[in-house]
Amino acid sequence: MKEIDYYKNNEILENSYYQIPQELFINKLYKEKLNSDSKILYAFLLNRLSLSQKNHWFDELNRVYLIFTREEIQRMTEGNTDEGKISVY
């Protein structure tokens, strides 16, 4: 009988993916106004939002909130926010 190969802690991210809504590529409103880096940032934000939901980060009106600093965004986008490629407000 073959031994089971278990995932190790450092292997978990190998099968984790970011999701980008197709709407951002199909809808003229987003397709023409958002560059690819901005769409990737949107995927990062969606991922962070699901983490916030899992941690029960809701305000008094039951809205999910997230914390994503400019520094984290710059690190994840390799500094593209400095070049004006991604607008962060």
N, C-alpha and C positions, 0 to 999 in steps of 0.2 A: 504494500500500500504506500502510495506517495505521501510524503509529508506536506502539510499545508504551509504555503508561503504567506506569512503575515506581513501586513504593511508595518513599516517602522515609522516613528514620528517624523523623521526627516523626509519621508517619501510621500506624505499626504498631499502636499502642494502639487505633485506631479499630475494629479488628476483633478485639480481645481481650475475652474475657468471663469472668466468674466463674461457677462452677457451684455450685448448691446442690442437694444430694440431695433428691429427692422425699420420701424417708423422713421428713425433718424436718417435712413438712407433712401427711403421711398417718398416720404412727404416733402413736397417742394419747399415748404416753410423751413424745414430743418436741413434738407439736402443742400440748399443754396447758401445757407447762413452759417452752418457749423462746419468747421474743418475736421479732418480725421482725428487730430489730437483732442479736440473738444468732445468728440463722440466717445473717445476712450476715457476721458475724464468722467463723462456721464456714467460709463460702466463702473468706474471706481466708486462713484457716489452711490449708485444702486447697490453695489456690494456692501458698502459701509452702512447703508440704510437697513439692509437685511440683518446685519450684525446688531444694529441698534434695536431692531424689533426683537431679536432673540434675547437681548439683554433687558427687555422691557423698558426701554427709554422712551417714555411717553410723557407729554405734558398734561396739564389739567383738562384739556379738551380732547385727549386721547390721540393727539398727533404724534407721529414718530419723529424724533429729532436725532441728529447725528453730530459728531464732532470730527472735523477733518481740517486740520490746520493748513495754512499756506505752505508751511515747511514740508509737511507730509506730501502735499500735492506736488511741490517742486521736486522732491526726492523721487516720487513715483513717475513723474513725467520727464525725468532727466533734465529739469531746469527749463523746459520749454515755456513756462509761464513768464520767465524773465525776457524772452525774446518777443513777447506779444502774440505768441501763437495761441495761447489759451488765456482767456480773461477770467480772473478770479476776483470776486467782489466780496 
